[in-house]
């Protein structure tokens, strides 16, 4: 903040709670229609690792998550606890701070783990009649299981019944195709009907078909040309007339 200029408190308006992949639909009240804004966010994951993001618009923050180190590439959120996100907006001679919470699954979503010959997790929606039945193949790279574990509860929160199949860790030789076994179980469970199959794609590779990392989940690609954590290469971390708090 410039010396001698009294600070102005900005009010951040918008939903305080929601699902993890809901957009950050936040607005700064009191900044003026043409004010130059810098939005910042920070989150501490299950392993006490801090993720940060900086953007010119609040809705772009979920696309800018980064950590100070290149690994891991996805935030640790396996606990299922609500994600607390501290948001800060800066304008010349003004600032505002607010905390929002994002849930990894909606109310009533249930999980059932299968390990009797099939390593899979069934995600059941709150509604009695699912709007769709999805079979997710997460048997590829280890990150596939992480992506599926975050995406499936969110799909179930929207009404889908989702079965995620991961690679077996058993040392026993597997003679049958786990996806075939999963199809048979789903057919018995649902009485048949249309089945949509999805394969988890590399969340940081080239765009393509398949299930990707849900929007809003802190994750990052390995970019040797990126700037400091939370600031894309080529973009400044502050605005004219304002010096950012180093904690952000």
C-alpha positions as CSV (number, residue, x, y, z in Angstrom):
1,X,0.0,0.0,0.0
2,X,1.3,3.5,-0.8
3,X,2.5,5.5,2.2
4,X,0.0,8.1,3.4
5,X,-3.0,6.6,1.6
6,X,-5.7,5.2,3.9
7,X,-6.8,1.7,2.9
8,X,-10.3,0.9,1.7
9,X,-12.0,-2.4,2.7
10,X,-13.5,-4.3,-0.3
11,X,-16.4,-6.6,0.3
12,X,-16.2,-10.0,-1.6
13,X,-19.7,-11.2,-2.5
14,X,-20.8,-14.5,-3.8
15,X,-21.6,-18.1,-2.7
16,X,-19.6,-19.1,0.4
17,X,-20.1,-22.9,0.0
18,X,-20.5,-25.3,-2.9
19,X,-19.1,-28.4,-4.5
20,X,-15.4,-28.6,-5.3
21,X,-15.9,-28.1,-9.0
22,X,-18.3,-25.2,-8.7
23,X,-16.9,-21.9,-10.1
24,X,-15.7,-19.2,-7.9
25,X,-18.4,-16.7,-8.8
26,X,-17.1,-13.9,-6.6
27,X,-17.3,-10.1,-7.0
28,X,-15.5,-7.2,-5.3
29,X,-18.0,-4.6,-4.1
30,X,-16.6,-1.1,-3.5
31,X,-13.8,-1.2,-6.1
32,X,-15.6,0.7,-8.9
33,X,-16.5,-0.6,-12.3
34,X,-13.1,0.1,-14.0
35,X,-10.9,-0.8,-11.1
36,X,-7.8,-2.9,-11.9
37,X,-8.1,-6.0,-9.6
38,X,-5.8,-8.8,-8.6
39,X,-7.4,-11.9,-7.2
40,X,-5.5,-14.3,-5.0
41,X,-6.3,-17.6,-3.4
42,X,-4.6,-20.1,-1.1
43,X,-5.4,-23.5,0.2
44,X,-3.7,-26.0,2.5
45,X,-4.2,-29.7,1.5
46,X,-4.3,-32.8,3.7
47,X,-0.5,-32.9,3.7
48,X,-0.2,-29.3,4.9
49,X,1.1,-28.3,1.5
50,X,0.1,-24.7,0.5
51,X,-1.4,-24.1,-3.0
52,X,-1.7,-20.6,-4.3
53,X,-3.3,-18.9,-7.3
54,X,-3.3,-15.4,-8.9
55,X,-5.6,-14.2,-11.6
56,X,-7.3,-11.0,-12.9
57,X,-10.7,-12.6,-12.3
58,X,-12.0,-14.7,-9.5
59,X,-13.4,-17.3,-11.9
60,X,-10.0,-17.9,-13.3
61,X,-8.3,-18.8,-10.0
62,X,-9.1,-22.6,-10.2
63,X,-7.0,-22.7,-13.4
64,X,-4.0,-21.1,-11.8
65,X,-3.2,-23.4,-8.8
66,X,0.4,-24.1,-8.1
67,X,2.8,-25.0,-5.3
68,X,6.4,-23.9,-4.7
69,X,7.6,-27.3,-5.7
70,X,6.8,-29.3,-8.9
71,X,5.6,-32.3,-7.0
72,X,3.0,-33.5,-6.3
73,X,0.9,-32.5,-9.3
74,X,-2.4,-32.9,-7.6
75,X,-3.4,-31.7,-4.1
76,X,-3.8,-34.3,-1.4
77,X,-7.6,-34.3,-0.7
78,X,-8.2,-38.0,0.1
79,X,-9.6,-37.2,3.5
80,X,-12.9,-36.0,2.1
81,X,-12.9,-33.0,4.3
82,X,-14.3,-29.7,2.9
83,X,-11.7,-27.6,1.1
84,X,-11.2,-24.2,2.8
85,X,-10.0,-21.6,0.3
86,X,-8.9,-18.1,1.5
87,X,-9.6,-15.5,-1.2
88,X,-8.1,-12.0,-1.3
89,X,-8.8,-9.2,-3.8
90,X,-6.6,-6.2,-4.3
91,X,-7.2,-2.9,-6.0
92,X,-5.2,0.3,-5.8
93,X,-5.4,1.4,-2.2
94,X,-8.0,-1.3,-1.3
95,X,-8.2,-4.9,-0.4
96,X,-10.7,-7.5,0.8
97,X,-10.4,-11.0,2.3
98,X,-12.9,-13.8,2.5
99,X,-13.0,-17.6,3.1
100,X,-15.1,-20.0,1.0
101,X,-15.6,-23.7,1.4
102,X,-15.9,-26.4,-1.2
103,X,-17.2,-29.9,-0.5
104,X,-15.7,-32.9,-2.4
105,X,-19.2,-34.6,-2.5
106,X,-22.8,-33.6,-2.2
107,X,-25.2,-34.5,0.6
108,X,-26.3,-38.1,0.5
109,X,-23.6,-39.4,-1.8
110,X,-22.4,-42.8,-0.6
111,X,-19.4,-45.1,-1.3
112,X,-19.1,-48.8,-1.4
113,X,-15.6,-50.4,-1.8
114,X,-15.2,-53.8,-3.5
115,X,-12.1,-55.8,-3.0
116,X,-13.5,-59.4,-3.4
117,X,-11.7,-60.1,-6.7
118,X,-12.4,-56.6,-8.1
119,X,-10.7,-53.5,-6.8
120,X,-13.3,-50.9,-7.3
121,X,-15.4,-48.2,-5.6
122,X,-19.0,-47.7,-6.2
123,X,-20.3,-44.1,-5.8
124,X,-24.0,-43.9,-5.2
125,X,-26.0,-40.7,-5.7
126,X,-28.6,-39.5,-3.2
127,X,-31.4,-40.0,-5.6
128,X,-33.0,-43.5,-6.0
129,X,-33.0,-43.5,-9.8
130,X,-29.6,-42.4,-11.2
131,X,-29.6,-40.2,-14.2
132,X,-26.7,-42.3,-15.7
133,X,-24.5,-45.3,-15.0
134,X,-20.8,-44.7,-15.5
135,X,-17.9,-47.2,-15.5
136,X,-14.6,-45.4,-15.0
137,X,-11.4,-47.1,-16.0
138,X,-8.6,-45.9,-13.7
139,X,-6.3,-48.9,-14.2
140,X,-3.6,-46.8,-16.0
141,X,-1.0,-44.6,-14.3
142,X,-1.1,-44.0,-10.6
143,X,-2.5,-40.5,-11.1
144,X,-5.5,-42.0,-12.8
145,X,-6.8,-43.4,-9.5
146,X,-6.3,-40.0,-7.8
147,X,-8.2,-38.2,-10.6
148,X,-11.0,-40.7,-10.5
149,X,-11.3,-40.6,-6.7
150,X,-11.9,-36.8,-6.9
151,X,-14.1,-36.8,-10.0
152,X,-16.4,-39.7,-9.2
153,X,-18.0,-38.3,-6.0
154,X,-18.7,-35.1,-7.9
155,X,-20.4,-37.0,-10.7
156,X,-22.5,-38.9,-8.2
157,X,-23.4,-35.5,-6.6
158,X,-25.0,-34.7,-10.0
159,X,-27.1,-37.8,-9.9
160,X,-24.9,-40.4,-11.7
161,X,-24.1,-43.9,-10.4
162,X,-20.3,-44.3,-10.9
163,X,-18.1,-47.4,-10.5
164,X,-14.4,-46.7,-10.5
165,X,-12.1,-49.6,-11.3
166,X,-8.4,-49.3,-10.3
167,X,-5.4,-51.5,-10.8
168,X,-5.2,-54.4,-8.4
169,X,-2.3,-54.4,-5.9
170,X,-2.5,-58.1,-5.4
171,X,0.6,-60.2,-6.2
172,X,-1.7,-62.9,-7.5
173,X,-1.9,-63.3,-11.2
174,X,-5.1,-61.9,-12.5
175,X,-6.6,-64.1,-15.3
176,X,-9.9,-62.1,-15.9
177,X,-10.4,-58.6,-17.2
178,X,-11.5,-56.4,-14.3
179,X,-13.5,-54.2,-16.6
180,X,-15.5,-57.3,-17.8
181,X,-16.2,-58.2,-14.2
182,X,-17.2,-54.6,-13.5
183,X,-19.7,-54.6,-16.4
184,X,-21.3,-57.8,-15.1
185,X,-21.7,-56.5,-11.6
186,X,-23.2,-53.2,-12.8
187,X,-25.6,-55.1,-15.0
188,X,-26.8,-57.1,-12.0
189,X,-27.0,-54.0,-9.9
190,X,-28.9,-51.8,-12.3
191,X,-30.9,-54.5,-14.2
192,X,-29.1,-53.6,-17.4
193,X,-29.6,-50.4,-19.4
194,X,-27.2,-48.0,-21.0
195,X,-23.7,-48.0,-19.6
196,X,-21.3,-45.2,-20.3
197,X,-17.6,-46.1,-20.1
198,X,-14.9,-43.5,-19.5
199,X,-11.1,-43.8,-19.2
200,X,-9.1,-41.4,-17.1
201,X,-6.8,-39.4,-19.3
202,X,-3.6,-37.7,-18.3
203,X,-4.9,-34.5,-16.5
204,X,-1.8,-32.6,-17.6
205,X,-1.3,-34.0,-21.1
206,X,-2.7,-33.0,-24.4
207,X,-6.5,-32.4,-24.4
208,X,-8.4,-35.5,-25.4
209,X,-11.4,-37.7,-24.6
210,X,-11.8,-39.2,-21.2
211,X,-12.3,-38.2,-17.6
212,X,-10.0,-35.3,-16.5
213,X,-9.2,-33.5,-13.3
214,X,-12.4,-31.7,-12.0
215,X,-12.3,-27.9,-12.2
216,X,-11.3,-26.4,-8.9
217,X,-9.0,-29.2,-7.8
218,X,-5.6,-27.7,-7.1
219,X,-3.2,-29.3,-9.6
220,X,-0.5,-28.2,-12.0
221,X,1.4,-29.2,-15.1
222,X,5.2,-29.4,-15.0
223,X,6.1,-26.1,-16.8
224,X,9.8,-25.2,-16.6
225,X,8.9,-21.7,-17.9
226,X,6.3,-20.9,-15.2
227,X,6.9,-18.0,-12.9
228,X,6.5,-18.2,-9.1
229,X,3.9,-20.4,-7.6
230,X,0.4,-19.3,-8.5
231,X,1.5,-16.8,-11.2
232,X,1.6,-18.0,-14.8
233,X,4.7,-17.1,-16.9
234,X,4.5,-13.6,-18.3
235,X,2.0,-12.3,-15.7
236,X,2.8,-10.0,-12.8
237,X,1.9,-10.9,-9.3
238,X,0.5,-7.5,-8.3
239,X,-1.1,-4.3,-9.6
240,X,0.1,-0.7,-9.9
241,X,-0.1,1.2,-6.7
242,X,-0.3,-1.8,-4.4
243,X,2.3,-4.1,-3.0
244,X,1.1,-7.7,-2.4
245,X,1.2,-9.3,1.0
246,X,4.1,-11.8,0.8
247,X,1.9,-14.4,2.6
248,X,-0.2,-14.5,-0.6
